[in-house]
Amino acid sequence: MDEPSLPTPGAFSLRLESAGEAWSWRLTAADGSSIAGLAPDRATARRSAAFAAYAAAALDRGRRRRP
């Protein structure tokens, strides 16, 4: 099962895919950069991706604040 373009924090698009006995997730930013990972089930994949999106958005905000 594939769920493209689910809303996430930080303006990332989320893609979830079944990868055999695990689920893969990939966050893609507007500039094309991406973060990916594996999780044991769909719900955990969504939570992992959400955590990664919040962390990446926070790091991006921190970079923009530096002089």
C-alpha positions as CSV (number, residue, x, y, z in Angstrom):
1,M,0.0,0.0,0.0
2,D,1.3,3.4,-0.9
3,E,0.1,6.7,0.7
4,P,1.7,9.6,-1.2
5,S,1.6,13.3,-0.1
6,L,0.3,13.1,3.4
7,P,0.5,16.4,5.3
8,T,3.4,16.8,7.7
9,P,5.0,19.6,9.6
10,G,7.6,21.7,7.9
11,A,6.1,21.4,4.4
12,F,7.4,17.9,3.7
13,S,5.5,15.4,1.6
14,L,5.3,11.9,3.2
15,R,5.3,8.6,1.3
16,L,4.6,5.3,3.1
17,E,5.1,2.0,1.4
18,S,4.9,-1.6,2.6
19,A,8.4,-3.1,2.3
20,G,7.8,-6.8,3.0
21,E,7.7,-7.3,6.8
22,A,8.4,-3.6,7.5
23,W,7.1,-0.2,6.3
24,S,9.3,2.4,4.7
25,W,8.7,6.1,5.0
26,R,10.2,9.0,3.1
27,L,9.9,12.7,3.8
28,T,10.7,15.0,0.8
29,A,11.2,18.7,1.1
30,A,10.3,21.2,-1.6
31,D,14.1,21.6,-2.4
32,G,14.2,17.8,-3.1
33,S,16.1,16.8,0.0
34,S,14.7,13.8,1.8
35,I,14.8,11.8,5.0
36,A,13.8,8.1,5.1
37,G,13.5,5.2,7.5
38,L,11.9,1.8,8.2
39,A,9.4,0.8,10.9
40,P,7.8,-2.4,11.9
41,D,4.2,-1.3,11.1
42,R,2.3,1.4,9.4
43,A,1.3,3.4,12.5
44,T,4.9,3.4,13.8
45,A,6.1,4.5,10.3
46,R,3.7,7.5,10.5
47,R,4.9,8.4,14.0
48,S,8.6,8.1,13.0
49,A,8.1,10.3,10.0
50,A,6.2,12.9,12.0
51,F,9.0,13.0,14.6
52,A,11.6,13.3,11.8
53,A,9.6,16.1,10.2
54,Y,9.3,18.1,13.4
55,A,13.1,17.6,14.1
56,A,14.0,18.6,10.5
57,A,11.8,21.7,10.7
58,A,13.3,22.7,14.0
59,L,16.8,22.3,12.7
60,D,15.9,24.4,9.6
61,R,14.4,27.2,11.8
62,G,17.6,27.2,13.9
63,R,19.8,27.5,10.8
64,R,17.7,30.5,9.6
65,R,18.0,32.3,12.9
66,R,21.8,32.3,13.0
67,P,23.4,35.5,11.9
